């Protein structure tokens, strides 16, 4: 187990000890260092094998990377089209006399945005910023506004269909993602309902009012005037529903079906060709293709078509840090397989008490998420070992993957280092002209985080 322990310790030291000159706190350096050490300790010295390990690792995460890139570009097109503005305008007009219902609706909009982007930071910064004005006008403090936005976006990032947490867990356990996502359709709505109740207790009181000057038109008029901005969103929902569920005995995956009809040679269609090319096969994932298709549809609208280049640039800018971490994580993951670390942990886990493995692994994931403020780091650092270990003792791979997603998402939001909260607190502070304490916001989010961790533990034990 030495060849497992040393790379992991090196990774944790680099990530957590920010006082180390040059590299302290740098997640990418930590991932590369862990990967290199795992190869050296595993007796792999050939540079060609190192490069091959990197390619294999990135190939495993390819569809997650593609989901991040094209999901972010799609989000930019929806902002340009005014989809979220239409939704928020309708909600404000519809519930101007019901602040509690409006709070619930804002959470649901953020959950929807997060589920479409699959990333809490992107949903918070791109979509959450649209809700700051109305929340501030209701007299809600900056810390509570920050908490509300991050909470909704974080639940949304876990919510299918576009959930990086579920996607990464599926990739790390080599599990069919659509099967794993089905758990999310059950657990996340439960969390959302409970947190809507919590939010109304914490954020709203009898004195909370919605100033009438923030209402622009009647609900029906807003929808009537801007209904076309909802077309791509509705189309995406329809496509995803058909591809992830069976309705009336029909299961139809639109885009792969279309690409499967495009022949590039006598015996090879375009979809199959994409599926067979290393790394590029990430584009062939059904969810990724659905996002690309709806993005193209969005470009048919003049508002988006005129700023298409801007949407692509903005989308890439929003996700570049996430993608770089995923590429570095691919190197580490490939090295873990090539260096024999995965097999070593699986063998070690078979000799452990089942309960010790579950509790210790879950606690480790939550701790790493809490200390680094990163869901993906917790999964890449711990779940790359923890997941296969649980499968090796006979657990259902689908349940293992779903549990890993919940544990990582829960740990990420705990104080003191949630990256999303730090980011949103700065934006909220600048917009309302007051200093916002991010730690206070994180403390308010502890119930949500504990709920996610509890769901993860339930999945490990049912």
C-alpha positions as CSV (number, residue, x, y, z in Angstrom):
1,X,0.0,0.0,0.0
2,X,3.0,2.3,0.2
3,X,2.7,3.0,-3.5
4,X,-0.8,4.2,-2.9
5,X,-0.3,6.2,0.3
6,X,2.7,8.2,-0.9
7,X,1.1,9.7,-4.0
8,X,-2.1,10.6,-2.1
9,X,-0.2,12.2,0.8
10,X,1.9,14.2,-1.7
11,X,-1.3,15.4,-3.4
12,X,-2.9,16.4,-0.2
13,X,0.2,18.2,1.1
14,X,0.5,20.3,-2.2
15,X,-3.3,21.1,-2.2
16,X,-3.7,21.9,1.4
17,X,-0.4,23.5,2.4
18,X,-0.7,26.8,0.6
19,X,2.5,28.1,2.2
20,X,4.7,25.8,0.0
21,X,6.6,28.1,-2.3
22,X,5.4,28.2,-6.0
23,X,3.2,25.1,-5.8
24,X,1.2,25.4,-2.5
25,X,-2.5,25.2,-3.1
26,X,-2.2,24.4,-6.8
27,X,-4.6,21.5,-7.5
28,X,-3.2,20.9,-11.0
29,X,0.4,20.5,-9.8
30,X,-0.8,18.2,-7.0
31,X,-2.6,16.0,-9.5
32,X,0.4,15.8,-11.8
33,X,2.7,15.1,-8.9
34,X,0.5,12.3,-7.6
35,X,0.3,10.8,-11.0
36,X,4.1,10.9,-11.6
37,X,4.8,9.4,-8.2
38,X,2.3,6.6,-8.8
39,X,4.0,5.6,-12.0
40,X,7.5,5.7,-10.4
41,X,6.4,3.7,-7.4
42,X,4.6,1.3,-9.7
43,X,7.8,0.6,-11.7
44,X,6.7,2.4,-14.9
45,X,9.6,4.5,-16.2
46,X,9.1,4.5,-20.0
47,X,8.0,8.1,-21.1
48,X,5.9,6.5,-23.8
49,X,4.0,4.6,-21.1
50,X,3.5,7.8,-19.2
51,X,2.0,9.5,-22.2
52,X,-0.2,6.5,-22.9
53,X,-1.4,6.6,-19.3
54,X,-2.4,10.2,-19.7
55,X,-4.3,9.5,-22.9
56,X,-6.1,6.6,-21.3
57,X,-7.0,8.7,-18.2
58,X,-8.3,11.7,-20.2
59,X,-10.2,9.3,-22.4
60,X,-12.1,8.0,-19.4
61,X,-13.1,11.6,-18.5
62,X,-13.5,12.8,-22.0
63,X,-17.3,13.0,-21.9
64,X,-17.2,14.9,-18.6
65,X,-14.8,17.4,-20.2
66,X,-17.0,17.8,-23.2
67,X,-20.0,18.2,-21.0
68,X,-18.3,21.1,-19.2
69,X,-17.3,22.8,-22.4
70,X,-20.5,22.5,-24.4
71,X,-22.7,23.0,-21.3
72,X,-21.0,26.3,-20.6
73,X,-21.4,27.5,-24.2
74,X,-25.0,26.5,-24.1
75,X,-25.5,28.5,-20.9
76,X,-24.0,31.6,-22.6
77,X,-26.5,31.3,-25.5
78,X,-29.4,31.2,-23.1
79,X,-28.2,34.3,-21.3
80,X,-27.9,36.0,-24.6
81,X,-31.4,34.8,-25.6
82,X,-32.9,36.0,-22.4
83,X,-34.3,32.7,-21.2
84,X,-33.6,33.2,-17.5
85,X,-34.7,36.9,-17.7
86,X,-38.1,35.7,-19.0
87,X,-38.4,33.1,-16.2
88,X,-37.4,35.5,-13.4
89,X,-39.6,38.3,-14.8
90,X,-42.6,35.9,-14.8
91,X,-41.9,34.8,-11.3
92,X,-41.6,38.3,-9.9
93,X,-44.8,39.4,-11.5
94,X,-46.7,36.2,-10.5
95,X,-45.6,36.2,-6.9
96,X,-45.2,39.9,-6.0
97,X,-47.5,39.5,-3.0
98,X,-46.0,36.1,-1.9
99,X,-42.3,36.6,-0.9
100,X,-42.1,33.0,0.4
101,X,-43.3,31.5,-2.8
102,X,-40.9,33.8,-4.7
103,X,-38.0,32.5,-2.7
104,X,-39.0,28.9,-3.5
105,X,-39.3,29.8,-7.2
106,X,-35.8,31.5,-7.2
107,X,-34.4,28.3,-5.7
108,X,-36.1,26.2,-8.3
109,X,-34.8,28.5,-11.1
110,X,-31.3,28.1,-9.7
111,X,-31.7,24.4,-9.5
112,X,-32.9,24.3,-13.1
113,X,-29.9,26.4,-14.2
114,X,-27.5,24.3,-12.2
115,X,-29.0,21.1,-13.6
116,X,-28.5,22.4,-17.2
117,X,-25.0,23.6,-16.6
118,X,-23.9,20.8,-14.3
119,X,-21.6,23.2,-12.4
120,X,-22.4,25.3,-9.3
121,X,-19.9,28.1,-10.0
122,X,-21.2,28.6,-13.5
123,X,-24.8,28.6,-12.4
124,X,-24.1,30.9,-9.6
125,X,-22.1,33.5,-11.6
126,X,-24.1,33.3,-14.8
127,X,-27.6,32.8,-13.6
128,X,-27.5,33.7,-9.9
129,X,-26.4,37.2,-10.6
130,X,-29.8,37.9,-12.2
131,X,-31.6,37.2,-8.8
132,X,-29.4,39.5,-6.7
133,X,-31.4,42.7,-7.4
134,X,-34.8,41.3,-6.5
135,X,-33.5,39.6,-3.3
136,X,-31.7,42.8,-2.1
137,X,-34.9,44.8,-2.8
138,X,-36.7,42.4,-0.3
139,X,-34.3,43.5,2.4
140,X,-32.4,40.2,2.5
141,X,-28.8,40.5,3.7
142,X,-25.8,39.9,1.5
143,X,-24.8,36.8,3.4
144,X,-28.3,35.3,3.0
145,X,-28.4,36.2,-0.7
146,X,-25.0,34.5,-1.2
147,X,-26.2,31.4,0.7
148,X,-29.5,31.3,-1.3
149,X,-27.8,31.5,-4.7
150,X,-25.0,29.0,-3.9
151,X,-27.4,26.6,-2.2
152,X,-29.8,26.6,-5.3
153,X,-26.9,26.3,-7.7
154,X,-25.2,23.6,-5.7
155,X,-28.4,21.5,-5.6
156,X,-28.8,22.1,-9.3
157,X,-25.3,21.0,-10.1
158,X,-26.1,17.7,-8.5
159,X,-29.5,17.5,-10.2
160,X,-29.7,15.5,-13.5
161,X,-29.6,15.6,-16.4
162,X,-26.3,17.5,-16.6
163,X,-24.6,16.7,-13.3
164,X,-20.8,16.7,-13.2
165,X,-20.9,15.0,-9.9
166,X,-22.8,12.0,-11.2
167,X,-20.8,12.2,-14.5
168,X,-17.5,12.0,-12.8
169,X,-18.6,9.3,-10.3
170,X,-19.9,7.2,-13.3
171,X,-16.6,7.7,-15.1
172,X,-14.5,6.8,-12.1
173,X,-16.4,3.6,-11.5
174,X,-16.9,2.8,-15.2
175,X,-20.7,2.7,-14.7
176,X,-23.5,3.5,-17.1
177,X,-24.3,7.2,-16.4
178,X,-28.0,7.0,-17.2
179,X,-28.5,4.4,-14.5
180,X,-26.7,6.5,-11.9
181,X,-28.7,9.6,-12.9
182,X,-31.9,7.9,-12.0
183,X,-31.0,8.0,-8.3
184,X,-30.5,11.8,-8.7
185,X,-34.1,12.2,-9.9
186,X,-35.2,10.8,-6.5
187,X,-32.7,12.1,-4.0
188,X,-32.1,15.7,-5.2
189,X,-35.8,16.7,-5.3
190,X,-36.1,15.5,-1.7
191,X,-33.2,17.7,-0.8
192,X,-34.6,20.7,-2.7
193,X,-38.0,20.4,-0.9
194,X,-36.4,20.3,2.5
195,X,-34.1,23.2,1.7
196,X,-37.0,25.3,0.4
197,X,-38.6,24.9,3.8
198,X,-35.4,25.8,5.5
199,X,-34.9,28.9,3.3
200,X,-38.3,30.3,4.1
201,X,-37.5,29.9,7.8
202,X,-34.1,31.6,7.5
203,X,-34.5,34.2,4.7
204,X,-38.1,35.5,5.0
205,X,-40.1,37.1,7.8
206,X,-43.5,38.9,8.0
207,X,-41.9,42.2,7.1
208,X,-40.4,40.9,3.8
209,X,-42.0,42.6,0.8
210,X,-41.3,42.8,-3.0
211,X,-41.2,46.5,-4.1
212,X,-43.7,47.0,-6.9
213,X,-41.2,49.0,-9.0
214,X,-39.3,45.8,-9.7
215,X,-42.3,44.3,-11.5
216,X,-42.3,44.9,-15.2
217,X,-45.7,43.9,-16.6
218,X,-48.2,41.1,-15.8
219,X,-47.1,37.5,-15.7
220,X,-49.0,36.5,-18.9
221,X,-47.8,39.5,-20.7
222,X,-44.1,38.7,-19.9
223,X,-44.5,35.2,-21.2
224,X,-46.5,36.3,-24.3
225,X,-43.8,38.9,-25.2
226,X,-40.8,36.6,-24.6
227,X,-42.1,33.1,-25.2
228,X,-39.7,32.4,-28.0
229,X,-36.7,32.6,-25.6
230,X,-38.0,29.5,-23.9
231,X,-38.0,27.3,-27.0
232,X,-34.4,25.9,-26.7
233,X,-34.9,25.2,-23.0
234,X,-38.2,23.4,-23.6
235,X,-36.6,21.4,-26.5
236,X,-33.7,20.4,-24.3
237,X,-36.1,19.2,-21.6
238,X,-38.1,17.1,-24.1
239,X,-35.0,15.6,-25.6
240,X,-33.5,14.7,-22.2
241,X,-36.8,13.2,-21.0
242,X,-37.1,10.9,-24.0
243,X,-33.5,9.8,-23.8
244,X,-33.4,9.1,-20.0
245,X,-36.9,7.6,-19.6
246,X,-39.2,5.2,-21.4
247,X,-42.6,6.8,-22.1
248,X,-45.3,4.6,-23.4
249,X,-42.7,1.9,-24.2
250,X,-40.7,4.4,-26.3
251,X,-37.1,5.3,-25.6
252,X,-35.7,7.7,-28.2
253,X,-32.3,9.3,-28.2
254,X,-32.8,12.0,-30.9
255,X,-29.3,13.2,-31.8
256,X,-27.5,9.8,-31.7
257,X,-30.3,8.4,-33.8
258,X,-29.8,11.1,-36.4
259,X,-26.1,10.8,-36.5
260,X,-26.5,7.0,-36.8
261,X,-28.2,7.6,-40.1
262,X,-25.3,9.7,-41.5
263,X,-23.0,7.2,-43.3
264,X,-19.3,8.2,-43.8
265,X,-18.5,4.9,-45.5
266,X,-20.3,1.8,-46.6
267,X,-20.3,0.2,-43.2
268,X,-19.6,3.1,-40.8
269,X,-21.9,5.8,-39.6
270,X,-20.9,9.1,-38.1
271,X,-22.1,8.3,-34.5
272,X,-20.1,5.0,-34.4
273,X,-17.0,6.7,-35.9
274,X,-17.1,9.3,-33.1
275,X,-17.6,6.6,-30.5
276,X,-14.4,4.8,-31.6
277,X,-12.0,7.7,-31.6
278,X,-10.1,8.1,-28.3
279,X,-10.9,11.2,-26.3
280,X,-13.1,12.5,-29.2
281,X,-15.6,9.8,-28.2
282,X,-16.6,12.2,-25.3
283,X,-18.6,14.2,-27.9
284,X,-20.6,11.0,-28.7
285,X,-22.2,11.0,-25.2
286,X,-26.0,11.4,-25.6
287,X,-26.2,14.3,-23.1
288,X,-23.3,16.2,-24.8
289,X,-24.9,15.7,-28.2
290,X,-28.2,17.0,-26.9
291,X,-26.5,20.1,-25.6
292,X,-24.7,20.7,-28.9
293,X,-27.9,20.3,-30.8
294,X,-29.9,22.7,-28.7
295,X,-27.0,25.2,-28.8
296,X,-27.2,25.1,-32.6
297,X,-31.0,25.6,-32.5
298,X,-30.4,28.6,-30.2
299,X,-28.1,30.1,-32.9
300,X,-31.1,30.3,-35.2
301,X,-32.4,33.2,-33.1
302,X,-31.0,36.6,-34.2
303,X,-30.0,37.6,-30.7
304,X,-27.7,34.6,-30.4
305,X,-26.6,34.4,-34.0
306,X,-25.3,37.9,-33.9
307,X,-23.2,37.2,-30.8
308,X,-22.4,33.5,-31.4
309,X,-18.7,34.2,-31.2
310,X,-19.1,36.0,-28.0
311,X,-21.1,33.1,-26.5
312,X,-18.4,30.6,-27.4
313,X,-15.6,32.8,-26.0
314,X,-17.6,33.5,-22.8
315,X,-18.5,29.9,-22.4
316,X,-14.9,28.7,-22.8
317,X,-13.8,31.4,-20.4
318,X,-16.2,30.3,-17.7
319,X,-15.1,26.7,-17.8
320,X,-11.4,26.9,-18.6
321,X,-10.3,26.3,-15.0
322,X,-12.6,23.3,-14.6
323,X,-11.5,21.7,-17.8
324,X,-7.8,22.2,-16.9
325,X,-8.3,20.4,-13.6
326,X,-10.2,17.6,-15.4
327,X,-7.3,17.1,-17.9
328,X,-4.8,17.0,-15.0
329,X,-7.1,14.6,-13.1
330,X,-7.1,12.4,-16.3
331,X,-3.3,12.2,-16.0
332,X,-3.5,11.1,-12.4
333,X,-6.3,8.6,-13.0
334,X,-4.5,7.0,-16.0
335,X,-1.4,6.8,-13.8
336,X,-3.2,5.1,-11.0
337,X,-4.3,2.4,-13.4
338,X,-1.0,2.1,-15.1
339,X,1.0,2.1,-11.8
340,X,-1.2,-0.6,-10.2
341,X,-2.6,1.6,-7.5
342,X,-6.3,0.8,-8.2
343,X,-5.6,-2.9,-8.0
344,X,-3.7,-2.5,-4.8
345,X,-6.5,-0.6,-3.1
346,X,-9.1,-3.1,-4.3
347,X,-7.0,-6.0,-2.8
348,X,-6.5,-4.1,0.4
349,X,-10.2,-3.2,0.7
350,X,-11.2,-6.9,0.4
351,X,-9.5,-7.4,3.8
352,X,-11.3,-4.5,5.5
353,X,-14.4,-4.5,7.6
354,X,-17.2,-3.3,5.3
355,X,-18.5,-0.6,7.7
356,X,-15.0,0.7,8.4
357,X,-14.5,1.1,4.6
358,X,-17.8,2.9,4.1
359,X,-17.6,5.3,7.0
360,X,-13.8,6.0,6.5
361,X,-14.1,6.6,2.8
362,X,-17.2,8.8,3.1
363,X,-15.6,10.8,5.8
364,X,-12.5,11.3,3.7
365,X,-14.4,12.5,0.7
366,X,-16.4,15.0,2.8
367,X,-13.2,16.2,4.5
368,X,-11.3,16.7,1.2
369,X,-14.3,18.5,-0.3
370,X,-14.5,20.8,2.8
371,X,-10.8,21.6,2.9
372,X,-10.4,22.2,-0.9
373,X,-13.8,23.6,-1.7
374,X,-13.9,21.4,-4.7
375,X,-16.3,18.6,-5.5
376,X,-14.2,17.3,-8.3
377,X,-11.1,17.3,-6.2
378,X,-12.8,15.1,-3.6
379,X,-13.9,12.7,-6.2
380,X,-10.6,12.5,-8.1
381,X,-8.5,12.3,-4.9
382,X,-10.6,9.8,-2.8
383,X,-13.3,8.3,-5.0
384,X,-10.9,7.0,-7.6
385,X,-9.8,4.6,-4.9
386,X,-12.9,4.5,-2.7
387,X,-15.4,3.7,-5.5
388,X,-13.6,0.6,-7.0
389,X,-12.9,-0.6,-3.4
390,X,-16.6,-0.6,-2.6
391,X,-17.4,-2.4,-5.9
392,X,-14.7,-5.0,-5.1
393,X,-16.5,-6.0,-1.9
394,X,-19.7,-6.7,-3.9
395,X,-21.6,-3.4,-3.8
396,X,-23.8,-2.4,-6.7
397,X,-21.6,-0.1,-8.9
398,X,-24.6,2.2,-9.7
399,X,-25.4,2.8,-6.0
400,X,-21.7,3.3,-5.3
401,X,-21.4,6.0,-8.1
402,X,-24.6,7.8,-6.9
403,X,-23.3,7.8,-3.3
404,X,-19.9,9.2,-4.3
405,X,-21.6,12.1,-6.1
406,X,-23.7,13.0,-3.0
407,X,-20.7,12.7,-0.6
408,X,-18.5,14.9,-2.7
409,X,-21.2,17.6,-3.3
410,X,-22.0,17.7,0.4
411,X,-18.4,18.1,1.5
412,X,-17.7,20.9,-1.1
413,X,-20.2,23.3,0.5
414,X,-19.0,23.0,4.1
415,X,-16.8,25.8,5.6
416,X,-14.1,27.0,5.4
417,X,-13.2,26.8,1.7
418,X,-16.2,26.5,-0.6
419,X,-15.0,28.1,-3.8
420,X,-18.4,28.9,-5.1
421,X,-19.4,30.8,-2.0
422,X,-16.2,32.9,-2.1
423,X,-16.9,33.7,-5.8
424,X,-20.6,34.7,-5.3
425,X,-19.9,36.6,-2.1
426,X,-17.6,39.0,-4.1
427,X,-20.2,39.5,-6.8
428,X,-23.1,40.1,-4.3
429,X,-20.9,42.5,-2.3
430,X,-20.1,44.5,-5.4
431,X,-23.7,44.7,-6.5
432,X,-25.2,45.7,-3.2
433,X,-22.3,47.9,-2.1
434,X,-21.7,46.1,1.2
435,X,-19.1,43.7,2.4
436,X,-20.3,40.1,2.5
437,X,-18.8,37.5,4.9
438,X,-18.5,34.2,2.9
439,X,-17.9,32.1,6.1
440,X,-21.3,33.2,7.5
441,X,-22.9,32.1,4.2
442,X,-21.2,28.7,4.4
443,X,-22.4,28.2,7.9
444,X,-25.9,28.8,6.7
445,X,-25.5,26.1,4.1
446,X,-24.4,23.4,6.6
447,X,-27.9,21.8,6.7
448,X,-27.9,21.3,2.9
449,X,-24.4,19.8,3.0
450,X,-25.3,17.4,5.8
451,X,-28.4,16.4,3.8
452,X,-26.3,15.5,0.8
453,X,-23.9,13.5,2.9
454,X,-26.7,11.7,4.6
455,X,-28.2,10.8,1.2
456,X,-24.8,9.4,0.2
457,X,-24.6,7.3,3.4
458,X,-28.1,6.0,2.8
459,X,-27.1,4.9,-0.7
460,X,-24.1,3.0,0.8
461,X,-26.3,1.1,3.2
462,X,-29.6,0.4,1.5
